[in-house]
């Protein structure tokens, strides 16, 4: 009987840790990765536009 009670308490503690610490951490990392990706795309487009405008004016 005590084994079942300890199993339930352990499962509740694991769910608490999952929803309190791990999921917000993962969401924060995903937001950071999305922000870095958007900045990278903006920089890529800016460099592409600058290089195409520079090469067309030199020809």
LODRENGU-584431 format. One record per atom (N, C-alpha, C): residue number from 0; residue in one letter; chain; atom name; x, y, z. Coordinates in nm, 3 decimals, decimal comma, always signed. Example, Ala and Ser with C-alpha at 12.3 -4.5 7.8 and 13.67 -1.06 7.14 Angstrom:
# LODRENGU-584431
@k->0 r->a c->A a->N c1->+1,319 c2->-0,569 c3->+0,780
@k->0 r->a c->A a->CA c1->+1,230 c2->-0,450 c3->+0,780
@k->0 r->a c->A a->C c1->+1,320 c2->-0,330 c3->+0,780
@k->1 r->s c->A a->N c1->+1,285 c2->-0,225 c3->+0,708
@k->1 r->s c->A a->CA c1->+1,367 c2->-0,106 c3->+0,714
@k->1 r->s c->A a->C c1->+1,290 c2->+0,003 c3->+0,787
# end
This chain:
# LODRENGU-584431
@k->0 r->x c->A a->N c1->+0,082 c2->-0,120 c3->+0,000
@k->0 r->x c->A a->CA c1->+0,000 c2->+0,000 c3->+0,000
@k->0 r->x c->A a->C c1->+0,086 c2->+0,126 c3->+0,000
@k->1 r->x c->A a->N c1->+0,193 c2->+0,126 c3->+0,078
@k->1 r->x c->A a->CA c1->+0,280 c2->+0,244 c3->+0,083
@k->1 r->x c->A a->C c1->+0,353 c2->+0,260 c3->-0,051
@k->2 r->x c->A a->N c1->+0,375 c2->+0,151 c3->-0,121
@k->2 r->x c->A a->CA c1->+0,441 c2->+0,159 c3->-0,251
@k->2 r->x c->A a->C c1->+0,352 c2->+0,234 c3->-0,351
@k->3 r->x c->A a->N c1->+0,223 c2->+0,210 c3->-0,348
@k->3 r->x c->A a->CA c1->+0,130 c2->+0,279 c3->-0,437
@k->3 r->x c->A a->C c1->+0,123 c2->+0,428 c3->-0,401
@k->4 r->x c->A a->N c1->+0,121 c2->+0,458 c3->-0,272
@k->4 r->x c->A a->CA c1->+0,116 c2->+0,598 c3->-0,229
@k->4 r->x c->A a->C c1->+0,242 c2->+0,671 c3->-0,273
@k->5 r->x c->A a->N c1->+0,357 c2->+0,607 c3->-0,258
@k->5 r->x c->A a->CA c1->+0,483 c2->+0,670 c3->-0,299
@k->5 r->x c->A a->C c1->+0,487 c2->+0,688 c3->-0,452
@k->6 r->x c->A a->N c1->+0,429 c2->+0,593 c3->-0,524
@k->6 r->x c->A a->CA c1->+0,424 c2->+0,605 c3->-0,670
@k->6 r->x c->A a->C c1->+0,338 c2->+0,725 c3->-0,711
@k->7 r->x c->A a->N c1->+0,226 c2->+0,744 c3->-0,646
@k->7 r->x c->A a->CA c1->+0,138 c2->+0,857 c3->-0,676
@k->7 r->x c->A a->C c1->+0,207 c2->+0,988 c3->-0,640
@k->8 r->x c->A a->N c1->+0,272 c2->+0,994 c3->-0,525
@k->8 r->x c->A a->CA c1->+0,343 c2->+1,116 c3->-0,484
@k->8 r->x c->A a->C c1->+0,457 c2->+1,146 c3->-0,581
@k->9 r->x c->A a->N c1->+0,529 c2->+1,044 c3->-0,622
@k->9 r->x c->A a->CA c1->+0,639 c2->+1,064 c3->-0,718
@k->9 r->x c->A a->C c1->+0,590 c2->+1,112 c3->-0,853
@k->10 r->x c->A a->N c1->+0,478 c2->+1,056 c3->-0,899
@k->10 r->x c->A a->CA c1->+0,422 c2->+1,100 c3->-1,027
@k->10 r->x c->A a->C c1->+0,374 c2->+1,245 c3->-1,018
@k->11 r->x c->A a->N c1->+0,312 c2->+1,281 c3->-0,906
@k->11 r->x c->A a->CA c1->+0,266 c2->+1,420 c3->-0,887
@k->11 r->x c->A a->C c1->+0,385 c2->+1,516 c3->-0,882
@k->12 r->x c->A a->N c1->+0,491 c2->+1,476 c3->-0,814
@k->12 r->x c->A a->CA c1->+0,610 c2->+1,561 c3->-0,808
@k->12 r->x c->A a->C c1->+0,675 c2->+1,576 c3->-0,946
@k->13 r->x c->A a->N c1->+0,677 c2->+1,466 c3->-1,023
@k->13 r->x c->A a->CA c1->+0,735 c2->+1,473 c3->-1,158
@k->13 r->x c->A a->C c1->+0,653 c2->+1,565 c3->-1,247
@k->14 r->x c->A a->N c1->+0,521 c2->+1,559 c3->-1,239
@k->14 r->x c->A a->CA c1->+0,437 c2->+1,649 c3->-1,317
@k->14 r->x c->A a->C c1->+0,455 c2->+1,794 c3->-1,275
@k->15 r->x c->A a->N c1->+0,470 c2->+1,816 c3->-1,145
@k->15 r->x c->A a->CA c1->+0,493 c2->+1,952 c3->-1,094
@k->15 r->x c->A a->C c1->+0,623 c2->+2,009 c3->-1,152
@k->16 r->x c->A a->N c1->+0,730 c2->+1,930 c3->-1,148
@k->16 r->x c->A a->CA c1->+0,858 c2->+1,976 c3->-1,201
@k->16 r->x c->A a->C c1->+0,848 c2->+1,999 c3->-1,351
@k->17 r->x c->A a->N c1->+0,778 c2->+1,910 c3->-1,422
@k->17 r->x c->A a->CA c1->+0,765 c2->+1,923 c3->-1,566
@k->17 r->x c->A a->C c1->+0,695 c2->+2,053 c3->-1,604
@k->18 r->x c->A a->N c1->+0,581 c2->+2,080 c3->-1,543
@k->18 r->x c->A a->CA c1->+0,504 c2->+2,197 c3->-1,581
@k->18 r->x c->A a->C c1->+0,557 c2->+2,326 c3->-1,521
@k->19 r->x c->A a->N c1->+0,632 c2->+2,319 c3->-1,412
@k->19 r->x c->A a->CA c1->+0,681 c2->+2,440 c3->-1,348
@k->19 r->x c->A a->C c1->+0,816 c2->+2,484 c3->-1,403
@k->20 r->x c->A a->N c1->+0,904 c2->+2,390 c3->-1,431
@k->20 r->x c->A a->CA c1->+1,040 c2->+2,426 c3->-1,470
@k->20 r->x c->A a->C c1->+1,075 c2->+2,392 c3->-1,614
@k->21 r->x c->A a->N c1->+1,044 c2->+2,272 c3->-1,659
@k->21 r->x c->A a->CA c1->+1,096 c2->+2,225 c3->-1,787
@k->21 r->x c->A a->C c1->+1,022 c2->+2,286 c3->-1,905
@k->22 r->x c->A a->N c1->+0,889 c2->+2,287 c3->-1,902
@k->22 r->x c->A a->CA c1->+0,815 c2->+2,343 c3->-2,016
@k->22 r->x c->A a->C c1->+0,838 c2->+2,492 c3->-2,036
@k->23 r->x c->A a->N c1->+0,840 c2->+2,575 c3->-1,931
@k->23 r->x c->A a->CA c1->+0,875 c2->+2,716 c3->-1,955
@k->23 r->x c->A a->C c1->+1,017 c2->+2,736 c3->-2,008
@k->24 r->x c->A a->N c1->+1,109 c2->+2,652 c3->-1,964
@k->24 r->x c->A a->CA c1->+1,246 c2->+2,660 c3->-2,015
@k->24 r->x c->A a->C c1->+1,250 c2->+2,629 c3->-2,164
@k->25 r->x c->A a->N c1->+1,179 c2->+2,526 c3->-2,206
@k->25 r->x c->A a->CA c1->+1,176 c2->+2,489 c3->-2,348
@k->25 r->x c->A a->C c1->+1,108 c2->+2,598 c3->-2,430
@k->26 r->x c->A a->N c1->+1,000 c2->+2,655 c3->-2,379
@k->26 r->x c->A a->CA c1->+0,932 c2->+2,763 c3->-2,451
@k->26 r->x c->A a->C c1->+1,023 c2->+2,886 c3->-2,464
@k->27 r->x c->A a->N c1->+1,097 c2->+2,916 c3->-2,360
@k->27 r->x c->A a->CA c1->+1,191 c2->+3,028 c3->-2,367
@k->27 r->x c->A a->C c1->+1,300 c2->+3,004 c3->-2,469
@k->28 r->x c->A a->N c1->+1,351 c2->+2,882 c3->-2,476
@k->28 r->x c->A a->CA c1->+1,454 c2->+2,851 c3->-2,575
@k->28 r->x c->A a->C c1->+1,398 c2->+2,856 c3->-2,717
@k->29 r->x c->A a->N c1->+1,274 c2->+2,812 c3->-2,735
@k->29 r->x c->A a->CA c1->+1,213 c2->+2,820 c3->-2,868
@k->29 r->x c->A a->C c1->+1,191 c2->+2,964 c3->-2,911
@k->30 r->x c->A a->N c1->+1,150 c2->+3,050 c3->-2,817
@k->30 r->x c->A a->CA c1->+1,134 c2->+3,191 c3->-2,850
@k->30 r->x c->A a->C c1->+1,268 c2->+3,253 c3->-2,888
@k->31 r->x c->A a->N c1->+1,372 c2->+3,218 c3->-2,815
@k->31 r->x c->A a->CA c1->+1,506 c2->+3,271 c3->-2,847
@k->31 r->x c->A a->C c1->+1,552 c2->+3,223 c3->-2,983
@k->32 r->x c->A a->N c1->+1,529 c2->+3,095 c3->-3,015
@k->32 r->x c->A a->CA c1->+1,569 c2->+3,041 c3->-3,144
@k->32 r->x c->A a->C c1->+1,492 c2->+3,108 c3->-3,257
@k->33 r->x c->A a->N c1->+1,364 c2->+3,134 c3->-3,236
@k->33 r->x c->A a->CA c1->+1,284 c2->+3,203 c3->-3,337
@k->33 r->x c->A a->C c1->+1,333 c2->+3,345 c3->-3,359
@k->34 r->x c->A a->N c1->+1,367 c2->+3,413 c3->-3,252
@k->34 r->x c->A a->CA c1->+1,419 c2->+3,549 c3->-3,263
@k->34 r->x c->A a->C c1->+1,551 c2->+3,552 c3->-3,340
@k->35 r->x c->A a->N c1->+1,640 c2->+3,459 c3->-3,309
@k->35 r->x c->A a->CA c1->+1,768 c2->+3,452 c3->-3,379
@k->35 r->x c->A a->C c1->+1,747 c2->+3,420 c3->-3,527
@k->36 r->x c->A a->N c1->+1,652 c2->+3,332 c3->-3,558
@k->36 r->x c->A a->CA c1->+1,624 c2->+3,297 c3->-3,697
@k->36 r->x c->A a->C c1->+1,569 c2->+3,416 c3->-3,774
@k->37 r->x c->A a->N c1->+1,480 c2->+3,492 c3->-3,713
@k->37 r->x c->A a->CA c1->+1,423 c2->+3,609 c3->-3,781
@k->37 r->x c->A a->C c1->+1,531 c2->+3,713 c3->-3,806
@k->38 r->x c->A a->N c1->+1,616 c2->+3,737 c3->-3,708
@k->38 r->x c->A a->CA c1->+1,726 c2->+3,833 c3->-3,726
@k->38 r->x c->A a->C c1->+1,821 c2->+3,784 c3->-3,835
@k->39 r->x c->A a->N c1->+1,848 c2->+3,655 c3->-3,839
@k->39 r->x c->A a->CA c1->+1,935 c2->+3,599 c3->-3,943
@k->39 r->x c->A a->C c1->+1,877 c2->+3,617 c3->-4,081
@k->40 r->x c->A a->N c1->+1,747 c2->+3,595 c3->-4,096
@k->40 r->x c->A a->CA c1->+1,683 c2->+3,613 c3->-4,227
@k->40 r->x c->A a->C c1->+1,687 c2->+3,760 c3->-4,269
@k->41 r->x c->A a->N c1->+1,664 c2->+3,851 c3->-4,174
@k->41 r->x c->A a->CA c1->+1,669 c2->+3,994 c3->-4,206
@k->41 r->x c->A a->C c1->+1,809 c2->+4,034 c3->-4,251
@k->42 r->x c->A a->N c1->+1,910 c2->+3,986 c3->-4,181
@k->42 r->x c->A a->CA c1->+2,048 c2->+4,018 c3->-4,219
@k->42 r->x c->A a->C c1->+2,081 c2->+3,958 c3->-4,355
@k->43 r->x c->A a->N c1->+2,037 c2->+3,835 c3->-4,379
@k->43 r->x c->A a->CA c1->+2,062 c2->+3,769 c3->-4,508
@k->43 r->x c->A a->C c1->+1,999 c2->+3,849 c3->-4,622
@k->44 r->x c->A a->N c1->+1,874 c2->+3,892 c3->-4,604
@k->44 r->x c->A a->CA c1->+1,807 c2->+3,968 c3->-4,709
@k->44 r->x c->A a->C c1->+1,875 c2->+4,103 c3->-4,730
@k->45 r->x c->A a->N c1->+1,917 c2->+4,168 c3->-4,621
@k->45 r->x c->A a->CA c1->+1,985 c2->+4,296 c3->-4,634
@k->45 r->x c->A a->C c1->+2,117 c2->+4,282 c3->-4,710
@k->46 r->x c->A a->N c1->+2,194 c2->+4,178 c3->-4,678
@k->46 r->x c->A a->CA c1->+2,321 c2->+4,156 c3->-4,747
@k->46 r->x c->A a->C c1->+2,296 c2->+4,123 c3->-4,893
@k->47 r->x c->A a->N c1->+2,195 c2->+4,045 c3->-4,921
@k->47 r->x c->A a->CA c1->+2,163 c2->+4,007 c3->-5,059
@k->47 r->x c->A a->C c1->+2,123 c2->+4,131 c3->-5,140
@k->48 r->x c->A a->N c1->+2,040 c2->+4,218 c3->-5,081
@k->48 r->x c->A a->CA c1->+1,999 c2->+4,340 c3->-5,152
@k->48 r->x c->A a->C c1->+2,117 c2->+4,433 c3->-5,173
@k->49 r->x c->A a->N c1->+2,201 c2->+4,447 c3->-5,072
@k->49 r->x c->A a->CA c1->+2,317 c2->+4,536 c3->-5,085
@k->49 r->x c->A a->C c1->+2,416 c2->+4,483 c3->-5,191
@k->50 r->x c->A a->N c1->+2,437 c2->+4,352 c3->-5,192
@k->50 r->x c->A a->CA c1->+2,533 c2->+4,297 c3->-5,288
@k->50 r->x c->A a->C c1->+2,478 c2->+4,304 c3->-5,430
@k->51 r->x c->A a->N c1->+2,350 c2->+4,286 c3->-5,448
@k->51 r->x c->A a->CA c1->+2,294 c2->+4,292 c3->-5,584
@k->51 r->x c->A a->C c1->+2,291 c2->+4,436 c3->-5,634
@k->52 r->x c->A a->N c1->+2,264 c2->+4,532 c3->-5,547
@k->52 r->x c->A a->CA c1->+2,263 c2->+4,671 c3->-5,590
@k->52 r->x c->A a->C c1->+2,405 c2->+4,720 c3->-5,617
@k->53 r->x c->A a->N c1->+2,501 c2->+4,672 c3->-5,543
@k->53 r->x c->A a->CA c1->+2,640 c2->+4,711 c3->-5,564
@k->53 r->x c->A a->C c1->+2,696 c2->+4,652 c3->-5,691
@k->54 r->x c->A a->N c1->+2,662 c2->+4,528 c3->-5,722
@k->54 r->x c->A a->CA c1->+2,717 c2->+4,464 c3->-5,841
@k->54 r->x c->A a->C c1->+2,651 c2->+4,516 c3->-5,967
@k->55 r->x c->A a->N c1->+2,525 c2->+4,558 c3->-5,960
@k->55 r->x c->A a->CA c1->+2,458 c2->+4,610 c3->-6,080
@k->55 r->x c->A a->C c1->+2,507 c2->+4,750 c3->-6,114
@k->56 r->x c->A a->N c1->+2,545 c2->+4,829 c3->-6,015
@k->56 r->x c->A a->CA c1->+2,592 c2->+4,965 c3->-6,042
@k->56 r->x c->A a->C c1->+2,737 c2->+4,965 c3->-6,092
@k->57 r->x c->A a->N c1->+2,815 c2->+4,860 c3->-6,059
@k->57 r->x c->A a->CA c1->+2,954 c2->+4,855 c3->-6,103
@k->57 r->x c->A a->C c1->+2,968 c2->+4,803 c3->-6,244
@k->58 r->x c->A a->N c1->+2,865 c2->+4,742 c3->-6,300
@k->58 r->x c->A a->CA c1->+2,873 c2->+4,687 c3->-6,437
@k->58 r->x c->A a->C c1->+2,840 c2->+4,788 c3->-6,542
# end
